[in-house]
C-alpha cells in the first residue's frame, strides 16, 4: 500500500481534572474537533483519525465530518490506543500522536515535525521519534511538576525528560547562592530550559514495538512514558515548536483557549 502520514488523536471521555474534556465546547465545536481541524490544516498529512473508547466522542467527531475509530477501553495510555488503530492501517508509515487537548496546536508545528521525521527516515541511524519543545520563560513554569522538561544534546537528541527543573545552572548558583536566586537575577539563564510538548511523530515500527515493551523503572518513577523509549535505545529528536500552544488541563486553560478563539487569534495561529 501507498505509504501515508496519519495523525491519530487519542481521546478518552473520563478525564480526571476536566470531566468529558474532549467534548467541551470551544467556539461552537467540541474540543476534540478543534484539535482535528488543526491536524487537517497541516500540509503533508494524509489522514486524521480520532481514537476513542467513547461512542459519544465518536459520534461527535463524525458529526463534524472527521474520522473516528472505536478502541478498547482497557488501554493504559494514549500510545497503546494509537497503536491499536495503526495496526489496522497498514499504509500508516509515519504516525503523529496529537493530544486531544491541544486545540491551539499550530499546523506548522505538525508539518515541521513530520518533515523532520522524513529526513530521519533517510538515515540508517535516524531517530525513531520526533517530538517538540517550547521555551520556558518563568520560574513558576520551570518548577511546575506538570510542565515536563526535556534536556537536549548537541544533535537535537533528547537526553532525558523530567518533571524536575533541569539542567542545573552550577556556576550561576554559586554566584547567587541557590538556583532560584540565580534565575531571578539572571533571567537569560531560562534559555537553557525547554518545556516538552505532547506532539510525537513515530516511525511505524518504533510505535508498534514501543507498546510491547514493559514500562521501565524510570518511566514509573517520573510518570513519563517517553522515558521507556529512551531506555530502550530509541533516538528521540526534539525540535522547537513554531508557536506556543495551550494544553487544556484546567478550567483556567479552557477559559484562555475560549478567549483566543473568541478574539479571532486562533486563526492567526494558522488554520488556513
Secondary structure, 3 states (H helix, E strand, C coil): CCCEEEEEEEECCCCCCCCCHHHCEECCEEHHHHHHHHHHHCCCCCEEEEEECCHHHHHHHHHCCCEEEECCCCCCCHHHHHHHHHHCCCCEEEEEEECCCCCCCCHHHHHHHHHHHHHHHCCCCCCCEEEEEEECCCHHHHHCCCCCEEEECCCCEEEEEECCCCCCCHHHHHHHCCHHHHHHHCHHHHHHCEEEEEEEEEEHHHHHHHCCCCCCHHHHHHCCCHHHHHHCCCCEEEEECCCCCCCCCCHHHHHHHHHHHHCCHHHHCCCC
